Amino acid sequence: MVLTGAWNAEFIDEQYQQWKSDPSKVSRDWQFFFQGFELASARESEVVLVCDEDQVSRQSQVEALTHRYRDLGHLLACLDPLAACPTD
């Protein structure tokens, strides 16, 4: 797959049409490219997420607690290496 300069849309479209008619007509690189292209463009059925409200609430509380530790923890940390840290 040798392309010089910018991608040429007409060339890619021509390769794609050849691949759709007979995959062996294009190089192995283009075969892999278009297989991935087809895979990515295939639509799956919609996924329905079922969430337990209690689990969502607990996860939210854990995230809020983690945020508080990160937000306020630097105020309680002993960051001065030359001063003695308070032990209260």
N, C-alpha and C positions, 0 to 999 in steps of 0.2 A: 504494500500500500504506500506508494510514493506520491506525495502531493507537494508541489512547490507553491509557496505563497499562501494566500487565503484559500479557504475551502471553496470549491466550485460547486454550487448547488446543482447545476445541470449535470455535472459528472456524477455526483452522488445519487441523484435521482435516476440517472441512466443505470448505474450499478445496482440500485435497489430494484428497478424493474427487471433487470436481467436475473437478479437473485430470486425474485418472486416467481419468474417463469421456470428457472432451473438453477438451484443453488450452486451446482458445479460449474456454472459459466463464469463465476467470479472467483477471485483469489480467496484463499483460506482466511486471510485477515478480514476481508469484507464479509465473509460468511459469518464469522464470529460477531462482527459489528452488527449485522442485521438481525442475527438471532437475539442479541441483547436488546436491540431496538424493538423487536416484536414482543419480547418478554416484558419490557418496560411499558409498552403501550397497551398490553392486554389488560382489560378491566376485570378486576375481581368483584365478586358480589360484595355488597356493603357489609362491613363488620359492625355489629351492634355491640357496644360496650355496656356491660351490666356492672354497675358500681354499687357496692354496699355503702349506704350513707354513713354507718358507724365507722367503717374503715376509712372513708374519705375524711371524716371529722378527725379521727385519731392522727392520720397522716398530716393533716393541716396543723394540728397542735404540735406535732414533732417538728415540723418545718418552722413554725413560729418560735419554738424554744431554741432551735439551732440558730435562727436569725438573731435572737436576743443575746445569746452567748457571743456571737461574732460581733454584734453591734456594741455591746457594753463591756466585753471581756478585756479590751485594751485599757480601759480605765482602771481595772483592778490589778492588772499585771504589773509585776516589778520589772521595768524595762531598763533601769539605770544600773549598769554593771559596776559602777563605782560606789554606789550607795547601798547601805544595808536594807534588806527588804523587811517591811513590817510583818510580824508574825501573828497579828490578831486574827 
